[in-house]
Each structure stands twice: as structure tokens, then as C-alpha cells.
Amino acid sequence: MSATETRNSEQLLTIGAVCERLKPEFPDISISKIRYLEGEGLVNPQRTQGGYRLFSEEDVDRLETILRLQRDEFLPLRVIRQELASPAAKERRRTRPRTLGTEPELDLGELCERAGIDMQYARELEDFGLLQPRVEGGERLYSESDADIAATCGELARFGLSPRHLRQFRTAADREADLLEAVVAPALRSRNPERRQQGAVELKMLGELAQDLAQRLFWRDLRRLVS
């Protein structure tokens, strides 16, 4: 590269450096996969005059988000593209991968700031069961999942969908969770710690598969609307 290119590439990473940076969390990442994601239009690194790819910190964050959505939520690339295009998704994209463990808690003000909604709308979401805070000493405490849910509901509100309309999503999720609970309940209630741990692992696997099925059925139905 020329001296000008070198100056312009300060604080930027080559594709090989990006690959090495991502490997601790994504051992299967490769240069060819990064190139594939670029070819699909999911990331758009800068190019030097010599054709070298140079990735910014924002590009790396975007790649991490794409890989997490593939690994943890089994989302197809077309859905990931829509998620990345969502105006309110920037903060959600940087959250940690989902687990079944305990999440950090937020008060009402923190939840509203994180989700980009006002307190009145948060109360409406709570009234319809979309937010489920834990009450301690008279204070409502919300999980990070609640913040993500509130942010998504806020986006849907832009299309005229009120908390009353969104309640059916919560009802459907409750039914699915009840079904999976029935499958793994004996293991989760076992007195054997190893069996309980195995039950938790099975529940996560079942949840991922159920989510994948629900998404595939959902997008199949939506495709029919435009066919």
C-alpha cells in the first residue's frame, strides 16, 4: 500500500486481523466466510486503491452481531439483514448472546432509555403482560430481555400495532414455553444436580429448535402473502 493508503488505514483492520479477532468467540470463522457475508451485502468494508479490504470497529461489531444471530438464534441471512436495518436495533445488536441464566436488572427509567420508549408506553406493555418485572421493595425491576422486548414493541408501534394487538405474541410464547416445560420438567425437578444440569441443556436445545421452527413457519406464511 502507498503512504497515503497507510495513513487512511489507521485504526482499520485487514480481513485477516478481523478473522483472528473473532476466533475466540467464533472458532469456525474464516476469511472465506467473511468474504461470503460481504458478498451477501451484510458488511461493506472499505477498499484501498490496491483492493485490500479494511474493516472499521463498526464493521467488526456488525460481523459479531451477524455471527451471534446465526449461532444463537438460527436466523437466516435475509432475516438478519432486516434486523440490522431496524433503526432501533443498534443497541440490541450489541447485547450478549442469549442464555437461560440470570440477567442484569434495570429500573423503569433505565428500561425506557435502553428501549427508546416513554414510561406510559412501558406501563401499557406491562398491563398487557409483555413486560414482566420483578417487584422488590415497591420498585419494579426489569430484565435485559424486557428491554429488548420493549424496543421491538416500540418499533412495531410505528406500524400501528398497540400493546393490545401484541398480546397474542405473548400468549403464543407462553403456550410454546409450557409445551417445552412439560418435556423437560422431570429433569429440572430431579434431586440429582447432574440431571438438573442436563435438563437445562436440553431445554436450551429445545428452545432453539422450537424458535427455528416457529420462524420458518412464520416466514413461509408471510411469503404466501406476496406470492
C-alpha positions in Angstrom: 0.0 0.0 0.0 1.1 3.6 -0.6 1.9 6.1 2.2 -1.5 7.7 1.6 -3.3 4.4 1.9 -1.4 3.6 5.1 -2.4 6.9 6.7 -6.0 6.3 5.7 -6.0 2.8 7.1 -5.1 3.8 10.6 -7.3 2.1 13.2 -8.7 -0.1 10.4 -8.2 -3.8 10.3 -7.4 -6.2 7.5 -9.6 -9.2 6.9 -7.0 -11.5 8.4 -6.8 -9.4 11.6 -10.6 -9.3 11.8 -10.7 -13.1 11.5 -8.2 -13.5 14.3 -10.1 -11.1 16.5 -13.3 -13.0 16.0 -11.9 -16.5 16.5 -12.0 -16.6 20.4 -15.8 -16.4 20.3 -16.4 -17.9 16.8 -13.8 -20.7 16.3 -15.2 -21.6 12.9 -14.8 -18.2 11.4 -12.7 -18.0 8.3 -11.6 -15.4 5.8 -13.8 -17.0 3.2 -16.9 -16.7 5.4 -16.3 -13.0 6.0 -15.9 -12.6 2.2 -19.2 -14.5 1.8 -21.0 -12.2 4.2 -19.6 -9.3 2.3 -20.9 -10.8 -1.0 -24.3 -11.1 0.6 -24.3 -7.4 1.3 -24.2 -7.8 5.1 -21.0 -5.9 5.6 -19.3 -3.3 3.5 -15.6 -2.8 4.3 -13.6 0.0 2.8 -11.2 -0.8 0.0 -7.7 0.6 -0.7 -6.6 1.5 -4.2 -4.8 -1.8 -4.2 -8.1 -3.6 -3.4 -7.3 -4.6 0.2 -10.4 -4.8 2.5 -10.2 -2.6 5.6 -12.7 -3.0 8.4 -13.7 -0.4 10.9 -14.8 -1.1 14.5 -18.4 -0.7 13.4 -17.8 -3.3 10.7 -16.4 -5.7 13.3 -19.4 -5.0 15.6 -21.7 -5.8 12.7 -19.9 -9.0 12.0 -20.1 -10.1 15.6 -23.9 -9.4 15.5 -24.4 -11.4 12.4 -22.5 -14.4 13.7 -24.3 -14.3 17.0 -27.7 -14.2 15.3 -26.7 -17.1 13.2 -25.3 -19.1 16.1 -27.6 -18.3 18.9 -30.9 -17.6 17.2 -30.6 -19.6 14.0 -31.8 -16.7 11.9 -31.4 -16.9 8.1 -29.4 -14.2 6.4 -32.5 -12.4 5.0 -33.9 -12.0 8.5 -30.5 -10.9 9.8 -30.4 -8.3 7.1 -33.8 -6.9 8.2 -32.8 -6.9 11.8 -29.6 -5.0 11.0 -31.7 -2.4 9.1 -34.0 -1.8 12.0 -33.5 1.8 13.3 -33.9 0.7 17.0 -31.7 -2.4 16.6 -28.3 -0.7 17.1 -28.2 -1.2 20.9 -29.9 -4.6 20.8 -27.3 -5.8 18.3 -24.6 -5.3 20.9 -26.2 -7.3 23.7 -24.6 -10.5 24.8 -25.8 -13.9 23.4 -28.9 -15.2 25.0 -28.6 -17.7 27.8 -31.0 -19.2 30.3 -29.1 -17.7 33.3 -29.9 -14.7 35.4 -29.9 -11.4 33.6 -28.9 -7.9 34.9 -31.9 -5.9 36.0 -32.9 -2.3 35.1 -35.3 0.1 36.8 -38.1 1.7 34.8 -36.1 4.7 33.7 -33.2 2.6 32.5 -35.5 0.3 30.6 -37.2 3.2 28.8 -33.8 4.7 27.9 -32.5 1.4 26.7 -35.6 0.7 24.6 -36.3 4.2 23.4 -39.8 4.4 24.8 -41.6 6.5 27.3 -42.9 5.4 30.7 -46.5 5.5 29.7 -45.9 3.1 26.9 -43.8 0.8 29.2 -46.8 0.7 31.6 -49.1 -0.3 28.7 -46.8 -3.1 27.8 -46.8 -4.2 31.4 -50.6 -4.1 31.6 -50.8 -6.5 28.7 -48.2 -8.9 30.1 -45.5 -8.1 27.5 -43.2 -6.8 30.3 -43.0 -8.9 33.4 -41.0 -7.0 36.1 -39.9 -8.3 39.5 -41.1 -6.2 42.4 -38.7 -5.6 45.2 -39.4 -3.1 48.0 -42.1 -1.4 45.9 -39.7 -0.9 42.9 -40.2 -2.7 39.6 -37.0 -4.3 38.2 -36.9 -5.3 34.6 -34.5 -7.8 32.9 -32.5 -7.1 29.8 -34.9 -9.3 27.9 -37.7 -6.9 28.9 -35.7 -4.0 27.4 -35.2 -5.9 24.1 -38.9 -6.8 24.1 -39.9 -3.2 24.8 -37.6 -1.9 22.0 -39.2 -4.3 19.5 -42.7 -3.4 20.6 -41.8 0.3 20.2 -40.7 -0.4 16.6 -44.0 -2.3 15.9 -46.0 0.7 17.3 -44.7 2.7 14.4 -46.9 0.5 12.2 -50.0 1.0 14.3 -49.6 -2.2 16.5 -50.6 -1.4 20.0 -49.8 -3.5 23.1 -53.3 -4.8 22.9 -52.5 -6.2 19.4 -49.1 -7.6 20.6 -50.6 -9.5 23.5 -51.2 -12.5 21.2 -47.5 -12.9 20.7 -47.0 -13.2 24.4 -49.9 -15.7 24.6 -48.3 -17.8 21.8 -44.9 -17.7 23.5 -46.4 -18.8 26.8 -48.0 -21.8 25.1 -44.7 -22.8 23.5 -42.8 -22.4 26.8 -45.4 -24.5 28.6 -45.0 -27.3 26.0 -41.2 -27.4 26.3 -41.5 -27.3 30.1 -43.7 -30.4 30.1 -40.9 -32.2 28.1 -38.0 -31.4 30.5 -39.9 -30.9 33.8 -38.8 -34.3 35.3 -35.2 -33.5 34.7 -35.4 -29.9 36.0 -37.1 -31.1 39.2 -34.7 -34.0 39.7 -32.7 -34.2 43.0 -29.7 -35.2 41.0 -27.7 -32.0 40.2 -26.2 -33.5 37.1 -29.7 -34.5 35.8 -30.9 -30.9 36.5 -28.0 -29.5 34.6 -28.7 -31.9 31.7 -32.3 -30.8 31.8 -31.2 -27.1 31.4 -29.1 -28.0 28.5 -32.0 -29.9 26.9 -34.3 -27.0 27.5 -32.0 -24.6 25.7 -31.6 -27.0 22.7 -35.4 -27.5 22.6 -35.9 -23.7 22.7 -33.5 -23.1 19.8 -35.2 -25.8 17.7 -38.7 -24.5 18.6 -37.7 -20.9 17.7 -36.2 -22.1 14.4 -39.5 -23.9 13.6 -41.6 -21.0 14.6 -39.6 -18.6 12.4 -39.7 -20.9 9.4 -43.4 -21.3 9.7 -43.9 -17.6 10.2 -41.8 -16.6 7.1 -43.4 -19.2 5.0 -46.8 -17.7 5.8 -45.5 -14.2 5.0 -44.1 -15.3 1.7 -47.5 -16.5 0.7 -48.9 -13.0 1.2 -46.7 -11.6 -1.5 -46.7 -14.6 -3.9 
